Structure formats: structure tokens, C-alpha cells
Amino acid sequence: MESQGQVSFELYRYTPSLVAAVVFLVLFVLATLYHVYQVLRTRCWFFSVFVVGGACYVCRTLAHNNKTNIPIYSVSTIMILLAPPLYAASIYMTLGRLIVHLDAENLSMIPVKWLTAIFVTGDVIAFLMQAAGGGIMASGTLSAMTTGERITIVGLAIQLVFFSIFIATSTIFHRRLRNHPNEKSLSQSHSTSVLKSTTWETVMTGLYVSSILILIRSIFRLIEYAQGNDGYLISHEVFMYVFDSMLMFFTMVAMSILHPSKVLSPSNTKYQRTSTVSHSSNAGLFQMEEAQGRFDSRS
């Protein structure tokens, strides 16, 4: 409906698909449960935030028969907006821990003691602004929708800026470490299979894939909200599933395959330290035996 040239506010400009909602509900539940298993098995507790992000995509099914229900719309909108910032926080923490693990702080463009703090702070700001914008939009009035959209757009823009800087920071660190590898980076075990690989570059690949997917999703959301409540993108549900839900599901799949625990789990760290000590001990024993052999030959 239009009145005096103004477009009326609508929660949905389509009937939310129940089939699509159920399909993605199942996909996200399975992916989230698998990530819970990975966190528990590997004890990578810092990655728990990523798991919470996956749980944010499980509330869309109720919208099919409740197009005018503001609470359902509110919860769904806010949770879908907030999931990617939660993914991002885990990704930021992963890079910081990887740099420390590799003893390569000198190769980071941003000092490691500030790296995680800077990006997580930006992520929290984007998180809060998107939460506030989503909450205001969900109040159900046209003026609130306009205000909420503007706040959400600013939050998305902040997220895009920090993500772009993060990708640049990751790429520069990756290139520097490749050009100037240290003993720790060369000591990582190798495998011909990407799925079984445990090199630091495996983790970096996971970060790149996830970051690009979240970046594409954030650009889509920015354009969607910039078009307004009557825009083409927000008026067609298929775009939300293709450029948001599907990309975030692929993010969860990518990070489950290229999980940080391949390098950063406490068990792997312990194994590497044990291997290093064992290697040093064996080398020392060999040197002692060699010296003893030279002494016997002289005698």
C-alpha cells in the first residue's frame, strides 16, 4: 500500500518459504553440532564463538505462518544479522593465535598484542550497531524501519572496513612468512591431501575462504538495506538464501574442513613440542655416539 507517495512498511514482501527454511534449519543444525563436536574433541575453546554464530540461523521456519508477527520477525532478523560478526570474531582470534604459535610476531603488519583487540573491537562495534538497527527495525513502524536501516548500514560498513583490513593483514603476513620462513613454520607436518593437511597454510586457507564469503554476504546486506524496505533485494526471499544463508553455511563447512585445531589444538601443540624434544634428544645422542666412535678409532 502507498499513501501520499510514501511506501508503507511491511515485515515481509513475500510469503516466507517453509521448505527453504526447513532445509537450511537442518543444514545449520548439523553443521553447528559438528562444530560443537570439533570444539569439544580438540579443546579449541576460543572457537566456541563460531558455534554460537551457527545457532543464529535456526529460527526462520516460524515466519511462514506468521507474516505479521513482530516478535518472530525481530528475533529472526537480529539473529541473522549477528551471526557473521560472531564468525568474524573467531576468525580474528584464530589469526592472532596462529601468529603467536608460529613465533612470527615480527612478520605481522599489526603488533600481535593489538591485532586481536583491534579487529574484535571493530567487530563488537559492528555487532552492536547491527543489533541495535535490527531491534529498531523490528518495532514495526515505518520511521523506526528507516532509522534502523541507517544504523544497520553503518554497522555493515564498519564490518566491511575491518574485514578488508583484516584480509590485507592476513595476506601480507602470509607472504612475509613464505618469503622468510622460520623453523616453526617449516616444522609443520605435511600431507598430500588438503583434508588431512596440518600445515599453518591450511589454517590460512580456511581464514581466506571464510573471510571472502562473509565479505560477499556483508556487501549484499549493505546493498539490500540501502535499497530500503521496498527494495528489489529485500522483496525477493531467494536473494537472502543465496547471498546470506547459503554463504554462511559454506563458511561453516569450510571452517569444519580447514579447522584451526589442525594446528592450534592443545593436543597438536603438545605433540609438536614432544616431537621437537625427541628430535633434539635423538640428534644429541647421535652426536655423542659419533664422538665416541672417533675416540675409539684413535685408541
Helices and strands as residue ranges (DSSP letters): E 2-3, E 6-7, H 18-42, G 45-47, H 48-55, G 61-63, H 70-101, G 105-107, H 112-137, H 142-179, H 183-186, H 200-226, H 237-240, I 241-245, H 246-257, H 261-264, H 266-298
